[in-house]
Amino acid sequence: MGQQEKVATSLAGAVGEEISASLAPVDAELAGRYPGDPGTRQPVHTVYVPGDAFTADTVRSWGDQALAALDEHAPDAASFAAVLGLADDLAEPVHSRVRAKLEREPIEDLRVDFEDGYGPRPDAEEDATAARAARLIAEAYAKGTAAPYMGIRMKCMEAPVRARGIRTLDIFLTGLMAAGGLPDGLVLTLPKVTYPEQVTAFARLLEAFEKAHGLDAGRLGFEIQIETSQAVLATDGTATVARMIQAAEGRATGLHYGTFDYSACLGVSAAYQASDHPAADHAKAVMQVAAAGTGVRVSDGSTNVLPVGPTEQVHAAWRLHYGLTRRALARAYYQGWDMHPGHIPTRYAAVFAFYREGFEQAAARLARYANRTAGDVMDEPATAKALSGYLLRGLDCGALDLAEVAERTGLTRAGLEGFAAPRRGDLTAAAQ
């Protein structure tokens, strides 16, 4: 033992108390505005199906069509890997997991579409379609055949279609209540938002429904689709999307980028409208920064190049979709849209390859951090949070198995979740 140090201070205790009192409003705002990730599962994609095309077997039908596409255009692991450029050690695990996923859970998130995919219809027809969607979704959850997340995209809050959108939402939610209540996986999507006031109005609408049915306040959340220039940048130069998150009053769960509406809004010609266009990258970067720490998640857009036709054409579309998905994952956009059953094999192939190729390194780094052992990288608490989040997302989608993660990290799922969602103060203290 060395010489014991003499500890002395100069400031009275009242100084610290005064500083804390002066920062109390900031502390409260920080906790309220930036609660951190909710820690729930985030689907890797959202599938949009027009209201009139949605049926009781849509989820299974999309899975069967995706499997048929694989059988026809890439019937084994080697041929699928050759199309996508997968490394040899990933070919078999990715292919087998993709097939298993298509058989077990082909769609993670499904939205019955009453907006662009459905279009204007006679009121009686849309009324009936909304009631039918509620009945089919309720039955699917009751039978265990539902996707983990399901819901509707209504028409937007702009004046020409506002009343129609409100009525469709009311019919849909009322139908779910009559069929036994709101399912846990319910998701609502508000499209073409331009002003924060539209978001607040939608929050008021959901609040009114909760009161009408005696539901807990805040039970209904929703996603905001970013499809217009006004949603990204306001006339005063501020980031509208950041204001929209606050305008939702805690109900916003996601920001979904609309590739084609947004591109068209900026005047991008049709041939160049894509999720990797510089205009798209800018919009998503603003969305990402606005959402960081708020608990609101960001979703990438889609490609409209469909994997249909002769094998050569399907392979080209698969390579495009795979590349765009991998690009999004590297940029921390962990969710996107899929527009066709043929997109699902490459969605899962890209996601599974992303998590499996980085698994060993991520697990080893997290194990060293958890055990406080030396390695070739000095990780901090924030990096441990990212590593555990990466592994948890891999587990949720089926890219990784809990047994292999536990073997490499020495952690249970609860242990992973502990590293993935520390309190802000814990991160700060641990870094000091």
N, C-alpha and C positions, 0 to 999 in steps of 0.2 A: 504493500500500500504506500502511495506517495503522500506527500504533505497535503493535508486537508486545506482546501482553498477557503479563504475568507470571502463571504458573500456580502456585498453591500449594495444598497439602492439609494437613489436620490429623490425619486418622485413619491409623493404622498398617495395613499390608496385612493383618495378622492379623485385624483387625476384620471386614473383608469376608469373609474365609475362614470365620470363626466364624458369621457370619450365614448364609452359604450352606450350611454344614454343618447348622445348625439347621433350615433349610428343605428339606433334601434329602428327607425323607419326604413333605412336601407336594408337592414337585416331582414325585416319583414317582407319588403318588396323582393329581395333576392330569393327568399324561400318560396314566395308565392308565384313569381314569374318563371323561376328556373328550378322546378322540383326534380329534374333529372328524368332519365328514361323510366317508363312505367314498369319495366321488367317483365312485361308480358310478351307472348310470342308475336313476332311480326311476320306475316305471310310473305313469301318470296315473290308473289305475283298477284294481280287481280285480273280476273277474266270477266269481260263484259258480254252479256247475252241480251239481245233485244227482248222486251217484255213479251211480245207475241210469240217468240221462238223458245222461251223458257218452258221446260216441261219437267215432269217428275224424274225423268232419267237423264237430264242434261249432264250432270256430273259424271255419271257412268259412261254416257255416250261419248263425251270428250275423251275420257280415258281410253275407251275402246278404239276410237279413231286414231288417237296418238300411237297406240300399240300397233295398229294396222299399218300406220305410216312407217314405223320402225321395221316391221316385218317385210315390208315391200322395198324400202329404200336403204336399209342398213340392218340386215337380219342378224348380225352377230357383233361381238365386241370389237373385233378387229376392223370391220368395215365402218362401224360408227366412229371409232377412234381415228380412222384414216380421213374421214370427211372433216372432222373437227380439229385434227392435228393434236390429239391427246397423246401424252407420253405413254410409253408402253406399260409402265407400272400403274397407270390410271385407267387403262382401257377396260379391263374386266370389272374392277370395283365400280366404276362410273356406270357402265352399261347395265350391270346387274341391279344396281340401286335405282337407276332410272326406270327399268322395267317393273321392279317391285313397287316403286312409288306410283306408277301409272295404274297398277292393279289395286293398290291399297288406298291411295289418296290423290287422285289425278289433279284435283283443283284445290288450292288452299284458300282462295278468297274469290267469291263469285258475286257480281253485281248485276241484278236484273235492271236493265236499262230502259228508262222512260224518257231519255233525252235524245241525243243525236241518233243513237241506234234504233230508236223507236219512232221518233218524229211526231208531227201533228196528226191526231186521230179524232174522230167524233168523240164527244165527251162520254157517251154511254159505253163506247168500246174501251176507252182507257180506264173508266171506272171498273169495268168487269175484269180487265187485265190486271189491275192493281189488286183487286180482291182475290183473284186467282193466284197471283204471286204470293200473297200472304198465306193462303191455304197450303200451297205446295211447299213453301219453306217451313211452315210449322209442321207439316207432315214429315218432311225430311229429317228435321231435328228429332221428332218423336220416334222415327224408325231407325235413327243412327246412320242415315245415308247422306246427310248434309255435308257440305264442305265445312271446314272449321269456322270460316267466316262467310256470312251471306247477308245480303241486303239489297237496297235499291239505289239507283241514281235518279233523282227526280229532275224535273225541269228547273231552270234557274230562277232567281228572284227578280229578274228584270220584268218590267211592267207587262209586256205582251203575253207572257206565259206564267206570271206569278200565281194567279188564282188557280190555274190548272195544276201547277206543281204542288201547291199547298193541299189541294183536294186529293191528289194522288197519294201524297205522303200520309194524309189523314186516313184514307181508306186502307192503306197498307198497314199502318201501325194499329188501327182499330181492329183489323182482321187478325193480326197476330195476338192481340189481347184477348179477343173472343175465342181464339184457338188454344188458349192456355197461358199466354203471357209472352213477354219479349225474350227471345233466346239470348244466351250469353254471347254468342258470336255475331250478333246483329251489328251491321255497319251501314251508315247512311252517307251518301255522297252529294255534296252541293256543288254543281258545276258553274262555270263561267262567272265567277265572282269578280267584281271590279272595284267595289267600295267596301270598307270595313262595316259600314252601316248595314249592308246586306247580310253580313255574317251575324251581327247583333240581332237583326230581325229574325234570322233563322233560329238563333238561340232562344228568342222570345217565343217563337212558334213551338219549339220542343218543350219549353218550360210550361206552356199552356196545356200541352198534351199530358205532361206528367201530372199537373194539378187535376186535370179532368179525370184521370184514372188512379189517383192516389199513389203515384210512383214516387220513389225517392228523388229528391232534387238532384239533378245532374246525371240521372240514369242514362239519358240519351246523349251520345256524342256524335260527332260527324267529321268527315273529311272535307277539306276545301280543295277544289280543283283550280290549279293555276293555269289559266288558258288565255289570258289577255295581258297586254302590256301594262294596263292600269293596275293589275294585281301585283306586279313586280315593282314598278316605279310610279309614284304619284306625281301630280302636277307640281308639287312643291319640292320635288327631288328626294323625298323620303321613300323608304322601302315599304310599300303598302302591305306586303305580305307579313311583315313583323307586326303591323298594327292589326291585321286580321286575326292573328293568333290571340292577341289580347281582347279583341272584340268578341271572340267566341266565349269569353268568360269561363274558361276551363273546360269547354266542351270539345274543342278541336283535338282530333286524334291523329290527323295526317294532312300532309300537303301533297297533292298528286299533280305531277306535271302533265299537261296536255300537249303532246308533241305537235300535232297538226294545226289545231286552233291557234296555239301561240305563234307558231312559225308563220302562219298566214297573216296573223295580226301584225306582224313585223314586216310583212311584204316579202318573205322568203318564197321564191318560186317553188312550185310543186316538186320539181325534180330534186331539190336540195333540202326538202323538209325531212329532217331526221333527228334522232336524239343525240347525235354527236356533232351537230352543227354548232358553231360558236355561239349563236344566239341561244340555243338550248343550254349550252354549258353555263352561260352567264345567268340565265334565269334560275337554273338549279343551284348554282353557287349561292345566289342571294337567298333562295329558299332554305338552303342548308344552314347558312349562318343565322338566319332569322329563327330557325327551329331549334338550334343547338341548345341543349339544356332545358328546354321547355317541356319535354315529354311528348312533343308532336313529332311524328316521323315523316320522312320524305320518301316519296316514290317517284321513280323515273317513269318515262313515257313508254312508247311502243314503237314497233316498226309495222308498216303497212304492206311490206313485201311478204306475201304468203307462200308457204312451202307447198305448192300444188303443181300438178303437171308432171312431165317426165322426170326421171330420177336426177338427171343432171341439173335441172331447174330447182328441184327440191333441195339438193345438196347445196346449191349456191345460196338459197334462202336460209337454210340451216346455218351455214357458215356466217352469214351476215348477222342473224339473230344471236348466235352464240357469241360472236365477237362484241356486239353491242352490250350483251348482258355481262360479259366479263369486264368490259370497260366500266360499266356502271358499278359493279361490285368493288372494283379497285378504287373508285371514287366515293365509296361508302353510301351508295344508293342501293339498299338491300332489297328493294321491291320494285317491280315494274308492271307494265300491262302486257297481257297476251291476248291476241285478237283471233286466234285460230287454233283448233286442236293440234295442228302440225307444229305449232310453236312450243308446245309443252315439253317434248323430248329434249329440245336444246335448252330450254329454260332450266330444267333440272340437271342436264349435263353440265352446263356452265356453273350452276350453283354448287353441285357436288364436287366438281373438279376444283373450284375455288377453295372450298373448305378442306378437301382431302389433301391437296398438294401442300398446304401450309400447316396441316395438323401437327405433324411431328415437331416442327420447330416451335410452334405456338405452345404446345403442351410442355415441351422441355423448358422453355423460358418461364412459363407460369409455375412449373414445379420448382425450379430454382428460386424463384421469387418467394413462393410460399414457404420453402424450407430454409430460406436465407443462405443459400449456397452460392459460391462464386461461379461465374460463367464468362463468356466472351462478350456479353452485353449487360450493361448496368441499367436495369429497369426501375422505373419509378411507379408509384401507386396508380397514376393515370394510365400507364402502359399495362399494368396488371389488369386494370379495368377493361381495357381494349382487348387484351388476350382472352380473358374469360368470356367477354361478350362474343367474341369470334367463335369460341368453342360452343357456347350456348346456342348461337344461331345455327351452327352446324348440326347440333343435336336436334333442334326443333324441326328442321326441314327433312331430316333423315340422311344427311350426308355422313354423319358420324353416329357411332353407337356409344351409349353410356359406359359400357364395360371397357371399351378401348380407351375412352377419355379418362376414366378413373384409373386404369392401369398406368397410363403415361403421366398423369398429374398427381395421383394420390388424393384426388379430391372427389367428393360426392357432388351431386348436382347442387345441393344446398351450399356447399363450399364454393362452387363456381359462382353461384348467384351472390354470395357474400362479397366476392371480389368485384363482380360486375356492377353492383349497385351500392357502393359505400356512400355514406352521407358526405356532403360537401366538406364539413369540418374534419371528417376523418381523413380525407385526401390531403387537406391542407396541413394537418398535424403530422401525418405520416411523411410528408415531403420535407418537413423542417429538420 
